[in-house]
Amino acid sequence: GWNLFLPPRLRRALAVTTAVGMLGIMAVSFVMGSRGEEDLMVSGPHWSTAVFAPLYGFTSVAFTLWFVAAYRDRWPDAGPLTRWAGRASYAAYVGHPLWLTLTMMVFRPVPLPAVGKFVVVSIVAVPLCFLLGWLTTRLPGARRVF
């Protein structure tokens, strides 16, 4: 299988990049909010867009690489649940917009506040996405794609 090895120095750099990126994103958000501009992505060229977009991209990539390396260090041997979720993960990623939307529509009439629905839908939808992803990988011919 695929193995991600990152030396400790690079891991520290990714952790620092993630922390600095998050602080930068919060700073841009704070400045824009203090000016009464709620939306960071104002239309047209704007300094907030020029700062926010690369910060968001670098932070996302740095965090992802750091998290994968930390996970591999903490749990180097994949157990049956990890192997099962790994097999289903790409299909879950591809199908989650549809499955998440359908789950939200099912819970739409439930009389809960938005935060409550978010918690309920999250608890239901995440395992559902992986289950449906796994079932998708079992379809004939899907093994080559997923």
C-alpha positions as a printed NumPy array, in Angstrom:
array([[  0.   ,   0.   ,   0.   ],
       [  0.842,   3.643,  -0.094],
       [  3.075,   4.851,   2.718],
       [  3.58 ,   8.433,   3.826],
       [  6.857,   9.008,   5.6  ],
       [  7.606,  12.522,   6.71 ],
       [ 10.74 ,  13.284,   8.686],
       [ 10.18 ,  14.978,  12.061],
       [ 11.541,  18.316,  10.796],
       [  9.001,  18.376,   7.943],
       [  6.196,  17.383,  10.311],
       [  7.057,  20.283,  12.609],
       [  7.104,  22.606,   9.591],
       [  3.653,  21.363,   8.545],
       [  2.318,  21.85 ,  12.067],
       [  3.714,  25.396,  12.191],
       [  2.368,  26.129,   8.696],
       [ -1.063,  24.923,   9.764],
       [ -1.011,  27.016,  12.935],
       [  0.226,  30.158,  11.155],
       [ -2.283,  29.648,   8.344],
       [ -5.159,  29.292,  10.802],
       [ -4.041,  32.419,  12.652],
       [ -3.845,  34.265,   9.325],
       [ -7.333,  33.124,   8.336],
       [ -8.67 ,  34.228,  11.724],
       [ -6.897,  37.594,  11.4  ],
       [ -8.389,  38.243,   7.951],
       [-11.806,  37.187,   9.252],
       [-11.452,  39.488,  12.264],
       [-10.389,  42.494,  10.181],
       [-13.197,  41.959,   7.679],
       [-15.741,  41.464,  10.473],
       [-14.62 ,  44.6  ,  12.32 ],
       [-15.227,  46.59 ,   9.133],
       [-18.746,  45.248,   8.878],
       [-17.924,  43.146,   5.834],
       [-19.346,  39.763,   6.746],
       [-18.413,  37.979,   3.544],
       [-14.699,  37.317,   3.063],
       [-15.169,  36.682,  -0.609],
       [-16.416,  40.085,  -1.686],
       [-17.065,  40.437,  -5.396],
       [-14.222,  41.657,  -7.55 ],
       [-10.546,  41.938,  -6.7  ],
       [-10.037,  42.636,  -3.006],
       [ -7.111,  42.253,  -0.622],
       [ -9.037,  39.817,   1.569],
       [ -9.492,  37.413,  -1.335],
       [ -5.82 ,  37.678,  -2.299],
       [ -4.784,  36.837,   1.268],
       [ -7.513,  34.363,   2.218],
       [ -7.38 ,  32.052,  -0.824],
       [ -3.689,  31.046,  -0.621],
       [ -3.804,  30.859,   3.186],
       [ -6.771,  28.532,   3.002],
       [ -5.109,  26.339,   0.362],
       [ -1.749,  26.081,   2.143],
       [ -3.4  ,  25.46 ,   5.49 ],
       [ -5.643,  22.731,   4.082],
       [ -2.768,  20.866,   2.422],
       [ -0.419,  21.261,   5.401],
       [ -3.06 ,  20.046,   7.85 ],
       [ -3.978,  17.066,   5.68 ],
       [ -0.362,  15.915,   5.316],
       [  0.343,  16.457,   9.016],
       [ -2.828,  14.607,  10.061],
       [ -2.141,  11.599,   7.826],
       [  1.447,  11.337,   9.095],
       [  0.323,  11.681,  12.729],
       [ -2.368,   9.035,  12.219],
       [  0.137,   6.634,  10.669],
       [  2.492,   7.142,  13.613],
       [ -0.198,   6.691,  16.241],
       [ -1.846,   3.642,  14.613],
       [  0.727,   2.033,  12.284],
       [ -1.153,  -1.251,  11.906],
       [ -4.468,  -0.992,  10.138],
       [ -7.142,  -2.916,  11.988],
       [-10.223,  -4.362,  10.309],
       [-12.282,  -1.172,  10.795],
       [ -9.508,   1.013,   9.361],
       [ -9.083,  -1.287,   6.359],
       [-12.867,  -1.334,   5.8  ],
       [-13.109,   2.487,   6.038],
       [-10.05 ,   2.877,   3.811],
       [-11.631,   0.721,   1.13 ],
       [-14.837,   2.76 ,   1.29 ],
       [-13.247,   6.196,   1.695],
       [-12.896,   7.262,  -1.941],
       [-16.401,   6.122,  -2.856],
       [-17.69 ,   7.9  ,   0.278],
       [-15.842,  11.039,  -0.811],
       [-17.3  ,  10.897,  -4.31 ],
       [-20.842,  10.103,  -3.161],
       [-21.089,  12.193,   0.01 ],
       [-22.695,  15.297,  -1.564],
       [-25.641,  13.238,  -2.775],
       [-25.953,  11.073,   0.332],
       [-25.518,  13.99 ,   2.723],
       [-28.139,  16.034,   0.88 ],
       [-30.587,  13.131,   0.926],
       [-29.994,  12.621,   4.659],
       [-30.589,  16.327,   5.312],
       [-33.825,  16.181,   3.345],
       [-35.017,  13.171,   5.357],
       [-34.411,  15.076,   8.608],
       [-35.893,  18.35 ,   7.32 ],
       [-39.325,  17.892,   8.961],
       [-37.797,  16.942,  12.345],
       [-38.6  ,  19.76 ,  14.806],
       [-35.072,  20.506,  16.041],
       [-33.008,  23.695,  15.983],
       [-30.353,  23.91 ,  13.252],
       [-27.537,  22.866,  15.602],
       [-29.518,  19.827,  16.736],
       [-30.196,  18.779,  13.159],
       [-26.513,  19.234,  12.345],
       [-25.529,  16.859,  15.152],
       [-28.172,  14.274,  14.258],
       [-27.446,  14.412,  10.522],
       [-23.691,  14.176,  11.185],
       [-24.112,  11.13 ,  13.403],
       [-26.294,   9.44 ,  10.775],
       [-24.683,  10.666,   7.551],
       [-20.985,   9.962,   8.165],
       [-21.409,   6.22 ,   8.797],
       [-24.036,   6.124,   6.037],
       [-21.576,   7.641,   3.548],
       [-18.956,   5.022,   4.409],
       [-21.499,   2.186,   4.292],
       [-22.818,   3.295,   0.91 ],
       [-19.247,   3.837,  -0.262],
       [-18.357,   0.296,   0.729],
       [-21.479,  -1.058,  -0.986],
       [-20.527,   0.917,  -4.096],
       [-17.114,  -0.766,  -4.154],
       [-18.875,  -4.129,  -4.165],
       [-20.667,  -3.395,  -7.464],
       [-19.314,  -5.248, -10.509],
       [-16.656,  -3.137, -12.21 ],
       [-16.533,  -0.536,  -9.445],
       [-13.455,  -2.087,  -7.873],
       [-11.326,  -0.708, -10.73 ],
       [-12.731,   2.797, -10.201],
       [-12.806,   2.882,  -6.395]])
